[in-house]
Amino acid sequence: MKISQKIRDEHGDGSTAVSSEFDADAEAGMQAMSEEFKAQGNRVYLPLAD
């Protein structure tokens, strides 16, 4: 407990996340992969290609 508190004191608790340009790029990439997943039929397991 004391170690955890020391880490939070030194590095913050993570609740002060700041949005960045990287976040926007990551969100766009996830959206593109989501569209690709939908185009393939929303299936996790696809048939094997010969």
ZASE-827436 format. One record per residue: x, y, z of N, C-alpha, C in turn; residue in one letter; residue number from 1. Coordinates in Angstrom, 3 decimals. Atoms other than C-alpha are relative to their C-alpha. Last residue first. Layout:
N
PT     n.xx     n.yy     n.zz    ca.xx    ca.yy    ca.zz     c.xx     c.yy     c.zz type seq
PT        X        Y        Z        X        Y        Z        X        Y        Z    A NUM
...
This chain:
50
PT     n.xx     n.yy     n.zz    ca.xx    ca.yy    ca.zz     c.xx     c.yy     c.zz type seq
PT   -0.779    1.097    0.596   -6.763  -22.423  -50.280    1.246    0.526   -0.666    D  50
PT   -0.171   -0.172    1.448   -8.074  -19.708  -47.951    0.837   -1.157   -0.533    A  49
PT   -1.371    0.028    0.478   -9.233  -20.794  -44.499    0.037    0.146   -1.517    L  48
PT   -0.424    1.260    0.613  -12.753  -19.769  -43.540    1.438    0.109   -0.506    P  47
PT    0.244    0.013    1.430  -13.000  -16.746  -41.249    0.427   -1.343   -0.574    L  46
PT   -0.634    1.138    0.662  -13.316  -16.886  -37.471   -0.401   -0.018   -1.455    Y  45
PT   -1.337    0.125   -0.560  -14.047  -13.525  -35.854    0.769   -1.107   -0.715    V  44
PT   -0.296    1.333   -0.526  -17.023  -12.761  -38.065    1.442   -0.048    0.486    R  43
PT    0.055   -0.022   -1.465  -18.414   -9.257  -38.568    0.239   -1.380    0.615    N  42
PT    1.162    0.706   -0.513  -19.033   -9.999  -42.270   -0.102   -0.084    1.510    G  41
PT   -0.260    1.436    0.047  -15.697   -9.137  -43.861   -1.115   -0.809    0.655    Q  40
PT   -0.006    0.397    1.403  -16.854   -5.582  -44.624    0.225   -1.510   -0.149    A  39
PT    1.390    0.027    0.464  -17.725   -5.102  -40.950   -0.079   -0.498   -1.434    K  38
PT    0.643    1.130   -0.667  -14.179   -6.051  -39.923   -1.449   -0.144   -0.463    F  37
PT   -0.511    1.195    0.674  -12.743   -3.627  -42.493   -0.648   -1.256    0.589    E  36
PT    0.659    0.049    1.308  -14.973   -0.845  -41.118    0.443   -1.239   -0.781    E  35
PT    1.386    0.355   -0.254  -13.779   -1.600  -37.589   -0.775   -0.121   -1.305    S  34
PT    0.019    1.446   -0.221  -10.167   -1.580  -38.777   -1.419   -0.494    0.271    M  33
PT   -0.283    0.649    1.278  -10.686    1.914  -40.227   -0.038   -1.522    0.149    A  32
PT    1.206   -0.136    0.814  -12.353    3.122  -37.008    0.190   -0.699   -1.339    Q  31
PT    0.976    0.958   -0.524   -9.455    1.759  -34.945   -1.295    0.041   -0.807    M  30
PT   -0.439    1.346    0.359   -6.997    3.613  -37.159   -0.972   -1.064    0.481    G  29
PT    0.239    0.153    1.434   -8.946    6.865  -36.847    0.404   -1.400   -0.464    A  28
PT    1.450    0.113    0.171   -9.027    6.496  -33.048   -0.350   -0.201   -1.478    E  27
PT    0.379    1.328   -0.461   -5.290    5.852  -32.970   -1.491   -0.229   -0.204    A  26
PT   -0.496    0.951    0.988   -4.624    8.936  -35.069   -0.399   -1.421    0.369    D  25
PT    0.832   -0.168    1.189   -6.845   11.062  -32.816    0.421   -0.982   -1.087    A  24
PT    1.314    0.553   -0.308   -5.130    9.703  -29.700   -0.922    0.086   -1.209    D  23
PT   -0.106    1.453    0.091   -1.717   10.404  -31.234   -1.344   -0.648    0.264    F  22
PT    0.161    0.321    1.418   -2.746   14.037  -31.741    0.081   -1.508   -0.202    E  21
PT   -1.088   -0.443    0.865   -3.154   14.288  -27.997   -0.316   -0.351   -1.442    S  20
PT    0.192    0.436    1.375   -5.793   14.067  -25.319    1.122    0.560   -0.863    S  19
PT    0.102   -1.119    0.918   -4.485   14.577  -21.812   -0.140   -0.547   -1.409    V  18
PT   -0.435    0.294    1.365   -5.087   11.940  -19.168   -0.264    1.201   -0.900    A  17
PT   -0.199   -1.286    0.673   -5.436   13.406  -15.676    0.517   -0.209   -1.413    T  16
PT    1.301   -0.599    0.283   -6.950   10.330  -14.049    0.122    1.330   -0.746    S  15
PT    0.492    0.353    1.324   -3.727    8.354  -14.305   -1.323    0.639   -0.363    G  14
PT    0.872    1.170   -0.086   -2.994    8.398  -10.574   -0.601   -0.394   -1.337    D  13
PT    1.413   -0.282    0.192   -0.007   10.704  -10.728   -0.812   -1.274    0.014    G  12
PT    0.371    0.069    1.412    3.624    9.807  -11.236   -1.457    0.320   -0.285    H  11
PT   -1.053   -0.383    0.921    5.402   10.616   -7.959   -0.468    0.128   -1.446    E  10
PT   -0.481   -1.333   -0.343    2.448   10.638   -5.564    1.028    0.494   -1.023    D   9
PT    1.034   -0.973    0.370    0.819    7.666   -7.309    0.452    1.423    0.294    R   8
PT    0.026   -0.062    1.464    4.093    5.711   -7.084   -1.042    1.002   -0.468    I   7
PT   -1.196   -0.724    0.425    4.442    6.562   -3.376    0.037    0.144   -1.518    K   6
PT    0.232   -1.416   -0.256    0.853    5.493   -2.730    1.185    0.829   -0.452    Q   5
PT    0.980   -0.487    0.971    1.454    2.138   -4.399   -0.248    1.491    0.173    S   4
PT   -0.688   -0.094    1.286    4.607    1.591   -2.345   -0.940    0.556   -1.056    I   3
PT   -0.868   -1.158   -0.071    2.765    2.401    0.888    0.738    0.201   -1.319    K   2
PT    0.819   -1.195    0.000    0.000    0.000    0.000    0.861    1.257    0.000    M   1
